[in-house]
Amino acid sequence: MKTRVFFIGAVLALANGVTAPAGAGGFVVVVNRDNAQPTLTRSQLKRAVTGGLKQWPNGAVVQLGIIPGDAPDTQYLGSLLDLSTRELLSRIQEAVFKGELRRPTVLHSSAECVAFARGNAGAICVTSDSEPLPPEVHTVAIQ
Amino acid sequence: MYGDTGVAIRNNADQSWPTATSNANVYAPGVGFSFFAPRLDIFGSADVGNLSFLTEVMFEANPNNFTTDIERLQINYLFANWLRVTAGRSHMAWGYYNDSYHHGNIFELTTSRPYSVNFEDSAGIILSHNVGLGIDGTFDFGSGGSFRYDAEVGNGRPADITGVAMEYAEAVPRTFNVRLRWMPIDGLILGVNAMRGVIPSLAGQGAAGAQAAVPTRPQTEELVAGAHVVYTEHHFLIDVEGFALRHNPDGLSSTSIYGGFAELGYTIGAFTPYLRPEYMRFPAAGDIIYQYAGGDAQGLLIGFPSIYYGIQDFFDVRAGVKWLPMAQLAIKLEVERISRDSQNQEIATAKAAFGF
């Protein structure tokens, strides 16, 4: 079992007014190569991030990785879902408390996202599009 | 860890209200101003592969002494998106509020739960906890949205309706609950519920000296139907829920209770102003389960009458604002008016709910 840090503090700390990502298009959503999903709708992405979608088609349990703060990566994920960073993180925390979502893996950088996606078959996270991707990781287009 | 503390000011403080519960609204009769710090909630979760564990350990004041409750103790196994099995003590999949909000008040908009979905030891009407088995799952229909089901079987209420049958069931058959939801677009939930349970008989007392006999409360079938409409997108939180409850006591006439509430909030930055009206209609002749007098079998058991005793219309409306000034803190300022038939009470509450 992986150790995960409880991050409610950061969840509720962020201002609701954050909207646009820092450089939309400068980030991508990535998953493990065992997850053959080439695309996700925004609705599917939202469900994966907030506990509505619990398992990928390959059988792996959805495991979100996220930087629990006002990082550009997290802003980008929020913008994909039409949520401010604060709203996004609040919903994630609430879903964990309800038992609908596994406690997210805490990341600190885009590089950690890639490493996380490389080592976890159910992983999903956001990384900078300038971050080199190993063969075990691929991007998912968000429609 | 979660908890809350605050202060409440109320008029008509001479109204009767039991202090021997963990209800958020308790007060000593005649005392209209009171501070409170009644709850500490320790939350934990873990997972290995498809197996997950979750618990909520509550330390709550009742009355003016902390007692311990394991409010949730559940283990889940995820087979697929369309099948997850849950065993243990969990919140009943009823409506939206009951299993969306638990004991961490920081996540709720208001300072306390609606009366109809409050906990068993806090004058709740709808059975709040399930000790047993549950299954749930979601089917994705693409542009048609998604469909979710929940089905549960559990011990149901014990004879003392303020308790939870966590160790053994006191009646057969058990409680059965089904919830069906359609989520046609993001954030919109349209759901219905049906639940059947049996509340065991509760022994009365024979006549003793000048005291009259207290009749035994008969075994009672409880049938409940409910519906909910929820919207949680674009900074809105709209939760409208209603229920109809039927009691069929052995050898006595059936009675019905109807009720519902609407919670409306809109988030602007760190502030969420809200409004929540709630109404319940009790039978004119009283309900044998939830409207017990102090001298009835249930009243004698716990030492006080039901807060719904002797009334037909229960109306509660509260308005307030939730403010998140910092990471671990929600400040809630709320005014509330409770009407029990013609008896009214106004309450102003300031609460700090926190989570670390």
Interface residues (C-beta under 8 A of the other chain):
Chain A: M1 I8 G9 A10 V11 L12 A13 A15 N16 G17 R42 S43 Q44 K46 R47 G52 L53 K54 Q55 V61 D82 E87 Q93 E94 V96 F97 K98 G99 R102 R103
Chain B: F43 S45 A46 D47 V48 G49 N50 S52 L54 R72 Q74 N76 L78 A80 N81 R84 S90 D99 S100 H102 G104 I106 F107 T138 D140 S146 M183 D186 E233 H234 H235 T267 I268 G269 A270 L324 M326 A327 Q328 L329 A330 G355 F356
